[in-house]
Amino acid sequence: MFGSNRRFLDKADKLEQRSVELARQVKELSDENKELKEIRLISEHNNTALLNKNEAQKKTIQEITKLVEMNTYNSEKVILGKIKELVRGC
């Protein structure tokens, strides 16, 4: 009678240990998930900032292209001055 009771207690102890181990793993995964969410938010913010910067640079390049194409005076110094002015504005 004591033998079966002992086996039951051993199994209960093993189940309790496994339960504690699983709870620890759940906590670790939850913490990791939280960190990954924060990293994702930072990445999204950085991507948005880069996209905005790229758009600004694209507009500057379009303005430079327009200036070069409109160079009816054949004066590179005027174009260079305009390009410098555009680039300073970025």
MOTA-V534011 format. One record per residue. RES is the residue in one small letter. D_CENTER is the distance of its C-alpha to the mean C-alpha in Angstrom with 2 decimals. Layout:
res=RES d_center=D_CENTER
res=RES d_center=D_CENTER
//
This chain:
res=m d_center=61.82
res=f d_center=59.96
res=g d_center=58.35
res=s d_center=56.64
res=n d_center=55.55
res=r d_center=54.09
res=r d_center=52.19
res=f d_center=50.82
res=l d_center=49.69
res=d d_center=48.11
res=k d_center=46.17
res=a d_center=45.16
res=d d_center=43.95
res=k d_center=41.94
res=l d_center=40.38
res=e d_center=39.59
res=q d_center=37.99
res=r d_center=35.89
res=s d_center=34.92
res=v d_center=33.83
res=e d_center=31.86
res=l d_center=30.09
res=a d_center=29.37
res=r d_center=27.84
res=q d_center=25.63
res=v d_center=24.57
res=k d_center=23.69
res=e d_center=21.66
res=l d_center=19.75
res=s d_center=19.25
res=d d_center=17.93
res=e d_center=15.54
res=n d_center=14.40
res=k d_center=13.91
res=e d_center=11.82
res=l d_center=9.55
res=k d_center=9.41
res=e d_center=8.64
res=i d_center=5.71
res=r d_center=4.52
res=l d_center=5.96
res=i d_center=4.78
res=s d_center=1.43
res=e d_center=4.67
res=h d_center=6.77
res=n d_center=6.21
res=n d_center=6.73
res=t d_center=9.56
res=a d_center=10.96
res=l d_center=11.16
res=l d_center=12.77
res=n d_center=15.14
res=k d_center=16.05
res=n d_center=16.72
res=e d_center=18.90
res=a d_center=20.79
res=q d_center=21.44
res=k d_center=22.57
res=k d_center=24.98
res=t d_center=26.30
res=i d_center=26.97
res=q d_center=28.73
res=e d_center=30.83
res=i d_center=31.75
res=t d_center=32.72
res=k d_center=34.79
res=l d_center=36.51
res=v d_center=37.37
res=e d_center=38.74
res=m d_center=40.78
res=n d_center=42.35
res=t d_center=45.93
res=y d_center=47.23
res=n d_center=46.17
res=s d_center=45.13
res=e d_center=42.13
res=k d_center=42.35
res=v d_center=41.77
res=i d_center=38.78
res=l d_center=37.38
res=g d_center=37.88
res=k d_center=36.07
res=i d_center=33.14
res=k d_center=32.94
res=e d_center=33.14
res=l d_center=30.25
res=v d_center=28.04
res=r d_center=28.86
res=g d_center=27.71
res=c d_center=24.08
//
